[in-house]
Amino acid sequence: MEHLRGTRVTEERIELTTLPPAYTPPDHEDVYSLNNERGRQRISDQPAEPPEDAAYSVSAIPDGGYGWTIVACCSFLTFWNNGILNCWGVLQAALLDSTLSSTPPSTLSFVGSLGLAGSAALGLLVVRLIRMVGSRTTAILGVLFMGLSLIGSSFCTDNLGGLFGTAGVVAAVGICMVYTVANSLAVQYFSGHLGLANGLVKLGGGVGGCVMAIALEALNRRVGIAWTFRIQGLLTIGTGLPAAWLCIDRVPRKNNVSIVDLSMFKSIPFLAMFLAGAIGTFALFVPPYFLPLFARSIGLSSSTGAGLVAAFNACNAVGRFVGGPLCDKIGPINTFLGAMILNAVSMLAIWTVADTIGPLIIFAIINGVANGSFFTILPTVAAGMFGPGRASVAMSMTVTGFTGGYFMGAPIAGYLLQAAGGDQKDASKQGVAAYRPAIFYAGAISLVSSLFVIWGRTRLTSKFVKKV
């Protein structure tokens, strides 16, 4: 850092837009800083690690305006996104009770996991698509793919292979498009309040998971599983397309930029956060996928199981919203660490002994909050480290790292459940013991993830109480 007649110039990998709005800021490599007397001065010696206050040093972003419309639209899109992702456990339980009663839970959970994993694995390609056709077109295509995947699934309710193609592959493409747009667009409009903006976007997803968990269970009881899929698909398309149409980029995105920047891994803090996210995702979808089955194992009804998923998703919404302002107040990495520790403790200390409805509700509340905040924190961490010009690349690389956890996290829990004597045909007599291996697995994964967050934090600062 240097001082030039009262003007501070900070060495950092952040692009500052200093020309009129028509100017398109550089996307990477060349970083400039404005000096009152010397004009534009190139900073050539970049540090190996991003500065601690990077998230708050971008001054050219409007921090509001049309950005609030963007936040509202992205929030609505994540409503339907999470209505698919976080409610697969409800649909899975309905399928196991009806058309696929002879299918092992671990096998059927692969359908939801395939949608999750595909949505992560395709992230880098979707970033390229956004640069080619823009956020609006990408979001529209994503909504169509999500809706059509649900409608297609309605014709495959007794065909496991068909569900892999529709609820797995087709859904993954649409989910990835919508997820990438919703996570990368707010950073174009917000800087100092980026955490709040991301929190509001994620809040929509939590609300969607809560509302749809109850709605899908009620629909299944009244019209059957096939029409449940169809109605959800038609609603996704009918209400999601208007929101997608309003998702407009603030500045055109360059098309000649690499979708992968391996130099980011030279930053130890980013590497640590990448590994923490990649490992942590193995545990995230174990609760929502298996809570309905777990509820039946302790003698509760399917409606109660769906209600627990709804409660989990409601608290997930709270966590997604609260995580944003917390990132702004105490720092995104501090928030990330707290979320992963809370996630682990809630599973290891509460879920393992939750043999009645009371402790199970407490678990759903605490774990839901911790789980939801994860999805708000990661975009904020990526944007804070590399700034708006490289945030979409950093985030897409981070999300791609989720692929393994998304694909194998819930199925591994399913296999552990089977190995411990879990049996869908006699779920009401299993008890907590059959689920403990899967719960211990998910809790241990969260603890390991938190250790990587601690590693990254110590490379940024050795102070225990510090905003980072």
BELRAZI-V230876 format. One record per residue. PHI is phi in degrees with one decimal (* if undefined). OMEGA is omega in whole degrees, -180 to 180 (none if undefined). Layout:
PHI_OMEGA, PHI_OMEGA
//
This chain:
*_179, -138.7_179, -114.7_178, -123.8_178, 48.9_174, 88.3_-180, -103.0_-179, -92.7_176, -115.1_-175, -109.4_177, -76.8_-179, -164.7_-177, -97.6_-179, -127.3_179, -89.1_178, -109.0_180, -82.8_-177, -120.6_178, -99.6_180, -58.0_-175, -57.7_-179, -66.9_-179, -72.6_176, -98.3_-176, -68.1_179, -64.4_-175, -89.7_-179, -166.5_176, 71.5_-174, -85.6_-179, -119.3_-176, -124.3_175, -136.4_-178, -89.6_176, -122.5_-173, -58.5_-175, -98.9_-173, -95.2_-180, 76.2_-178, -85.7_-177, -117.5_-179, -78.2_176, -103.5_-173, -100.6_-178, -93.4_-178, -92.2_-180, -73.4_179, -69.1_-179, -124.0_-180, -68.0_-180, -68.6_-175, -68.8_-176, -102.4_-176, -60.1_-175, -67.6_-174, -113.4_-174, -103.4_-179, -88.7_-172, -105.5_-174, -91.9_-178, -83.2_-174, -62.4_180, 58.9_179, 149.9_-180, 63.4_179, -63.6_178, -57.6_180, -70.1_173, -65.8_177, -59.5_180, -60.6_-179, -63.4_-179, -67.6_179, -65.3_177, -63.8_180, -68.9_178, -65.6_179, -70.6_174, -56.7_-179, -76.3_177, -57.5_-179, -76.3_174, -63.7_175, -92.2_-173, -65.9_-172, -83.7_-177, -110.4_178, -61.8_179, -59.9_178, -67.5_179, -66.0_179, -61.0_179, -63.6_179, -65.8_178, -65.7_180, -68.1_179, -86.4_-174, -129.7_-169, -76.9_-178, -124.2_-175, -65.6_-179, -92.5_-179, -88.3_177, -63.3_178, -55.7_-179, -63.9_179, -70.7_-179, -67.9_179, -64.6_177, -64.7_179, -63.3_177, -64.3_180, -67.5_178, -64.8_176, -62.5_178, -64.5_-176, -64.5_179, -63.5_180, -64.7_177, -83.9_-175, -65.8_-178, -87.8_-174, -56.0_-177, -65.9_178, -67.8_179, -68.0_175, -59.3_177, -62.4_179, -62.1_179, -61.1_180, -67.5_-179, -83.8_-172, -116.0_179, 93.4_-177, -68.3_-177, -61.1_-178, -62.8_179, -62.6_180, -65.8_179, -61.5_178, -60.7_-180, -62.1_179, -61.5_179, -62.6_180, -63.5_180, -63.2_-179, -63.2_-180, -66.7_178, -63.8_179, -71.0_178, -64.0_177, -63.3_179, -63.8_-178, -64.3_179, -96.6_-177, -126.7_-174, -66.3_177, -110.5_-176, -128.2_-177, -61.7_179, -62.6_177, -62.5_178, -64.8_176, -60.6_-179, -75.7_-175, -88.2_-179, -70.7_178, -97.7_-171, -70.8_-177, -63.2_178, -61.8_-179, -59.3_-180, -62.0_-179, -66.4_-180, -60.5_-179, -63.8_179, -61.6_-178, -67.2_-179, -62.1_-178, -66.6_178, -62.6_-177, -63.3_-178, -88.5_-175, -108.2_-174, -82.1_-177, -62.1_-178, -67.1_176, -75.0_-173, -114.2_-175, -135.5_175, -128.4_-179, -63.8_-180, -106.6_-178, -63.2_179, -60.8_178, -62.9_180, -61.0_178, -64.1_179, -63.6_179, -67.7_177, -62.2_-179, -70.6_178, -58.2_178, -59.4_178, -64.9_179, -64.7_177, -62.6_179, -61.0_179, -63.7_-180, -69.0_-177, -64.3_-175, -70.9_177, -61.0_179, -70.5_-177, -63.7_-178, -67.3_179, -65.8_178, -66.3_178, -61.9_-179, -61.0_180, -68.6_-174, -95.2_-174, -121.7_179, 91.9_-173, -68.0_-178, -63.3_-179, -71.5_174, -61.3_176, -60.2_-176, -63.4_-179, -62.9_178, -61.7_179, -65.1_-179, -65.9_178, -65.8_179, -60.0_-179, -69.5_-174, -65.0_-178, -102.6_-178, -79.0_-177, -62.8_178, -59.3_179, -65.3_179, -63.8_-179, -62.8_-177, -89.2_-179, -82.6_-174, -106.9_176, -67.8_177, -70.0_176, -132.4_179, -60.9_178, -92.3_-179, -69.6_-177, -99.5_-175, -107.0_-177, -112.2_-180, -62.7_178, -84.8_177, -128.9_177, -128.4_-176, -66.2_178, -63.9_178, -61.3_-179, -72.8_173, -70.4_175, -82.2_-179, -57.9_177, -58.7_179, -65.6_178, -58.4_-180, -64.9_179, -67.3_177, -60.1_-179, -68.2_178, -62.2_178, -68.5_-179, -61.9_-179, -77.8_-176, -61.0_-177, -68.0_176, -62.4_-176, -99.5_-167, -62.9_-173, -100.7_174, -66.6_179, -60.8_-177, -65.6_-180, -75.5_-172, -113.3_177, -60.0_178, -60.3_179, -69.7_179, -62.7_180, -60.1_178, -67.0_-178, -67.7_178, -106.8_172, 89.9_179, -91.3_-177, -80.9_177, -65.5_177, -65.2_177, -65.6_177, -60.8_177, -65.2_177, -64.1_177, -65.6_176, -64.1_177, -62.8_178, -63.4_176, -57.6_-178, -71.3_176, -64.1_177, -70.8_173, -59.3_178, -64.2_178, -61.5_180, -62.6_179, -63.0_-179, -75.8_-177, -65.2_-180, -59.8_-180, -65.0_177, -58.7_177, -63.6_176, -60.0_179, -67.8_-173, -87.9_-176, -111.5_179, 104.0_-176, -65.1_-178, -72.4_175, -60.3_179, -65.0_179, -60.2_-179, -62.4_179, -60.8_-179, -65.0_-177, -70.7_177, -66.0_179, -63.6_178, -60.3_-178, -66.1_-177, -63.4_-179, -63.3_180, -77.0_-174, -74.5_-174, -98.9_-175, -116.1_-173, -63.5_-177, -66.3_-179, -119.3_-176, -83.2_-179, -101.5_174, -134.9_-174, -65.9_-177, -60.5_178, -59.2_-180, -67.2_176, -65.8_178, -59.9_178, -61.3_-179, -59.7_-179, -69.1_-175, -66.8_-178, -67.9_178, -62.1_179, -63.8_-179, -64.1_-179, -62.8_-178, -65.9_-178, -63.6_179, -53.3_-173, -77.8_173, -86.4_-173, -69.6_-173, -59.7_176, -60.6_-180, -69.2_176, -62.0_-178, -63.7_-180, -66.3_-179, -66.4_-178, -82.2_-171, -125.7_174, 79.4_-174, -63.5_-177, -66.4_-176, -120.6_-176, -62.5_-178, -64.6_178, -68.7_179, -61.1_-179, -69.2_-179, -65.6_176, -65.8_179, -63.7_-179, -66.0_177, -59.7_177, -66.2_178, -76.3_-170, -53.7_-178, -61.4_-180, -66.6_178, -63.3_-175, -78.7_-172, -106.4_-175, -57.3_-179, -69.0_178, -60.1_177, -60.1_176, -62.0_178, -64.5_178, -67.0_177, -64.1_177, -63.3_178, -62.3_-179, -64.2_180, -89.0_176, 101.6_178, -66.0_-178, -145.8_-178, -58.8_-176, -71.5_-179, -133.1_-171, -61.7_-174, -69.8_-178, -109.3_-176, -76.3_-176, 79.5_-176, -67.5_-173, -56.3_-178, -66.3_-176, -95.2_-174, -59.9_177, -57.1_179, -66.9_-180, -68.0_178, -60.8_177, -59.4_-178, -66.5_179, -65.3_179, -65.2_178, -60.3_180, -64.2_178, -64.3_178, -61.4_178, -59.6_-179, -64.2_178, -64.7_177, -68.1_176, -63.5_178, -60.6_179, -59.1_180, -63.8_-179, -66.5_-180, -65.2_177, -76.5_177, -89.6_-179, -157.3_177, -96.4_-179, -79.9_-178, -69.2_180, -104.8_-180, -159.0_179, -74.7_-178, -152.6_none
//
